[in-house]
Amino acid sequence: MSKVSCARGTADELSGLLETIDTELGHAPPVLVAAFVSTALEFTTTMSALAAKFPGAAVIGSTTSGEFTHAGDGSGTVALFALAGDYKIHAGIGTGLAASPEAAVAAALGGLPTELVGYPHRTNVVLLDPLAGHGEAAALMIATTMGDAPLVGGAAGDDLAMTKTTVGLGTTAASDAIVVASVFSKKRLGVGVCHGHAPFSEPLTVTKADGSVVLEIDGRPAWDVWLEKSAARAKEVGLDPAANPGAYLLRYEAGLRIGGGFKVRAPLAPQPGGGIQFATPMPEGTVFTIMESAPGAQVDSAVSAARTARDSIGDGAVAGALVFDCICRKLILADAYRDALSKISTELGSAPLAGFETYGEIAMNAGDMTGFHNTTTVVLAFPADDG
């Protein structure tokens, strides 16, 4: 049977958290440990402590813009997820994502098996530095290499500073990097993804761009257009674009029409000269609308993602879940965010969960080429019956 333990606390509480996890797992050695670490903590120290406590586990981690478990959320803490059961985990890390996403992905995947006898299902968990600007490309490269294996994960945060994010594997930590952990299982894991945003602006066109920086929209400086279309709405909800541009941009994101819905793209920070840095490239000619969401829609979409993950497991119980949730959901819900987390857990049968508030989410199932998301909840559920 699978066992999952999730815990959250400060740096001073870390040793106690590790003992709690060991106890809740019944002293069974975990095979996978994920650490979501506030920038207020020392990342490498935290990862080293986990690697020392659980030497047989694949320990992956990232910095965040907020940490949570089923019991609630906060900042200045570390949220931990530990999985024990009949799984095989193989993980790798690649650096230089900005200069060559191909080389970084190849390094992360190098040495990882594509299949294991007796473990027919493979799910890839990805953590990456969004400030490198190649989240979409990296997700598609992994999917191309791994075929139909589901892909889930999140883009690291830095508490809205938008200056440096870090990911890690074991005692190795790096910015401008990507981590891939392949989870081989006897039963299928559950994946759910959903966002709650809707468009409010007219269609707009990127007329000048440089990689992930949008310089002009409809022939004008991108930052000027964003302010013109959404600054008044921001002030109505208490956001000052000048005082907190990161929070403002992540509240009013870009929506690209995909079929009958929208795929959301995150603007991260204004740039000198009036451009806007995005989490992924926005090529010239891209048509989009600016999006927003009501609090109720944010809760409903998170619960919907959990329901999809639970249903895809089948009739069995859920042991626990990893959740990757956009920082914008916390910005919209504020104190009600805790209630949303509780509802996600309830939808999963009151299972424990842990995750972090991201700068982007990764979700891709077989035949789905959507890859990198923003303003989205991604849920990876582990079945209680591991095979």
N, C-alpha and C positions, 0 to 999 in steps of 0.2 A: 504493500500500500504506500501511496505517496504521502509524505508529511511536509507541511509548509509552516514555517514560523516567520513572523514579521514583527519588527520592533523599531522604535524611533527614540532618539534621545540626543543629548549634548555630548561634546567630547569627553567631559568628565564622567559621563554615564556609560561610555563605550564598553568598558570591561564587564559591567553588569548586563548590558544588552547581549553580549556574546554568551554569557552564562545562561541568560533567559532563553536564547535560541537553542543552545545545547540541550537544555531541559525540555523545552517544548517539542523538540525532535526526538525525545526519548533517548538521547545520547547516540542516535544514529548519525553517522557521518554525512554531512550534506555533500551533494555532488555539484551544486551550483549555489553561489552566494553573490548577490547583487547589492552594491552599496551606492546610495544616492546622497551625495555629500555637499552640504552647504559650503560656500566659499569662506564662511567664517571659521571653518575647521581646516586643519592641515590634511590635504587629500592623501599624500603619500603615507603619512603616519597612520591614517585610518585604514588604508588598503593593506599596509604591512601588518597591522594588528590582525586583520581578518585572515590574511594568508597564513600567519603563524598559528592562529587558533584552529583553522580548518585546512590543514595542509593537503588533504585529498580533494578539495573542491576547486572548481574553476571560479575564481573571484574576479568579477567584473565591476566597473563602477564609473561614475561620472559626477562632475559638479552640477549644480542645480540652480533653479530660481525658486525653490520651495520643495519641501519634502513631506511625504505623508504615508500613513498606513490607514487601515480600516478604522482605527481609533481616533484619527484626526490628523491635522496638518500643522505645519509651522515653518519657521525659518531658523537658521543658525543651528541646525541639527543634522543628524545622519539617519536616513531610513534604510533599514536592512531587510532583505528577502533571502530566505534560505530554503532550499529544496532538498529533501532526502527521498530516495526511492530508486526504482529500477530504471535508471536513465544512464546514458553515456554522454558526456559533455566534452567537446573539443573546441578550443578557442584560440584566436590569434589577434594580433594588433599590427596595424600598418600606420606609418607616419608620412608626412609630406602630402596630405590630402589636397591642399590648395594648389600646389604646383603640378601634381599628377595624381588625380583620383584613380587612374588605372593602376599605377604602381602601388598606391596605398592599399587599395582593395586586394590586389594580388598578394601583397605581403600579409594582410590579415587572413586571407584564405589559404595561404601556402601551408601545406602540411595537414590541412583539415581533410578528413575522409569525406567522400561523397555519399557513402552508404556503409552500414554496418549490419552484418548478418544477425538476425533475430530482433532487430530494431528497425522496422520498416518505415517509421515516420521520422521526419527531420524538420525541425523548426529553427530558424536562425534569429537570434536576438542581436540587434545592432545598436551600438552607442557611438556617436560621432560628434566632432566639433563643427557646429553650424557656421561659425565665423569663417571657416575655410571656403564656404560657398558652394559645395558640390553635393549636397544631400541627395537630391534627386538622381544625379548621375551615379553616385555610389550605390544607391538602392537598386537601380536598374542593372548595374554591373553585377552585383551579387545575385540578383534574380536570374540573370542570363547564365551565370556560372552554375547556379544551384538548381536550375530547372523549376519544377513545380513546388519546391519546398516553401512553405509560408515564411514570411519575413516580417518581423515586428521590432520596434525599438523606439529610441528617442534621441533628440539632439540635446547635448549638454547645455546647461545654463550658467550664468554668473551673477544671479540676483539683479538682473536688469542693467548691469554695468556695461554690457556689450563690448567688453575689451578682451577677455580671455576665458576660454572654457577648456576643461580638461577631461579626458577619459583615461581609463586604466585597465590593465589586466595583471592580476597578481601584484607584484611589487613594481611593475613598470607603469609609469604615468606619462602622458604626453598631451600637448595641445597640437592642433593641426593634424589630428589622428582619427582613426576609426578602429573599433573593436567589434569582432564578430564571434559570437558563441553559438555553436551548433548543438542543439538539444536533440539527441536521438532517443526515441521512445517506442514502446510497443503499442501504445494507443495514441490516437490523434489528439493533439492539444487544441484548445478552443481559442479562436481569434475573433475579436469584434472591434469594429471601428465606426465612429459616427461623429459628426459635428453639428452644431446647432445654429449656424450663422445664415443670414439672408442678406441679399444686396439692398443698398439704399441709394447708391449713386447711379447716374446714367453710365453707359459704357464708355470707358476711357482707353486710350491706346498709348503704349510705350513707344515713343518716337526716337529716343536715344538711350542707349544702354552700354555699359562696359562690364561684361560678366554678370555678377550679382548686384551691381549698382545700377539702379534706374536713374538716369540723369535728367531726362525730360519726359513729360507726359503731355500729349497733344501740343507739342512744340514749346512747352513752358517748363521751368524748373520743377522737378517732381515734388519737392517739399512744399513749394507754394501751392501746387494743385491740391495736395493732401490737406493742407490747412484750410484751403478754401472750401473743400467739400465736407470736412468732418470736424474742424476745430470747434464749431459752435455746439455740436452734439457732445463733444468731449467735455466742454465746460459745463454742460447741463448735468453731467454725472460726476463733476468734481475733478476732472483731469485737466491739468495745465500742460499743453504741449511743450511749452518752453522750459518748464521746470522739470518735467519727467517725460522726455520724448520717447523713451523706450516703452514705457507703459502705455502711452498714447497710441503709438503705432501698433502695438500688439492688441489693442482694443478694436482698432479699425483696420482690418486687413484687406488684402486683395482677393477677389474671387474670380477664378477662371471657370467658365462654363464647360462642363464635361458631361455630354449626354443631356439628361434631364436635371442634373444637379450642378453643384459648384465644388471645385477643388480650391482650397484656401492656401494662399501664399503669404508668408509673414514678412512685413517690413520691419527691420530691426533697429535702424538708427539713421538719422540724417547725416549727410556727408558735407564737407566743405564745398561750396559752389552750388548747393541746392539739390544734390542727389540724395537718394535713399538706398541704403544697404539692405538687401533682401537675404533671406536664408538660402535661397536657390537662385539660379540665373533667371532673369526675366527678359528674354530676347526682344529686340526691336520688332514691332508689329504685334506684340501680345496685347490682346483686348481683355479687359477685366472691369469689374465693378468693385467699389469699396463696400465692405460687408460690416454688419454688426449683429448683435444677438441680445435677446431679452433673457433675463436670469432663468425663467422657467424653461426656455428652450435649451439652455445649457445643461440643466439637470436632466431633462428628458433624453437628450442625446447621449449623455454619459450612461444612463440606465439602459438605453437601447444597445450601446456597445457591449455592456455586460451581458445583456440577454442573448445577443448573438453569439458571444463567446461560450456562454453556458449551453445554449442549444446545440452548438456544433460539437460538443463533447458527447451528447446523447443523453441517455437516461441516468447515468451515474452522477454521483456527487462531485463537487469541485473541492479539491484540497486547498487551493489558494491561487492567487493571481498576481502577476506583474501588471502595473498600469502606468501608461505613459500619457500624460495629460498636459495640454498646452497651458502655459502660464496665463493666457488670456482668460481662461475659465475662472481662475482664482481672482483675477482683476475684476471680472464681471460679478461674481457671486459674493466676494468679500467674506463676511462671517458665515454666510450660508454654504460655503464650500464644504465645510465639515459635514453638513447634512447630505450633500451630493455623494461624498465618499461613503457614508453610511448606507445610502441607497444602492450604490454599486455593490457593496458587500452583501446586502440583503438579497439583491438579484442573483448573486452567486451562491445563495444558500447560507449566508452569514459566514462565508469563507474569509480567512485573513488575506490581506492584500498589502502591497507596498509599491511605491513608485515616486515619481518626481514631476515637478512642473517644468516643462521643456520649452525649447525654442523651435521645436518641430518634432513631428511624430512620423514613424515609419510603419507602414502596414501594407502587405501585399500577399494575396492568396493566389492559388493556381489560376492562371489565365487573366489575372488582374495586373495591369501595368500602371497603377496609379502611384505606388511607391511612397514618395515623401509628402507629408501632409502638414498643415498648420491648423490651429484652432480645433483640434480633434482629440477625442479620447480613444486610445488604443488599449485593449484588454487582452492579455494572454493568460488563459485559464488552464490549470493543470488538473487532470482528473484524479480523484482519490484512488481509483483502481488503476494502477500503473501497468497492468497486464498480467 
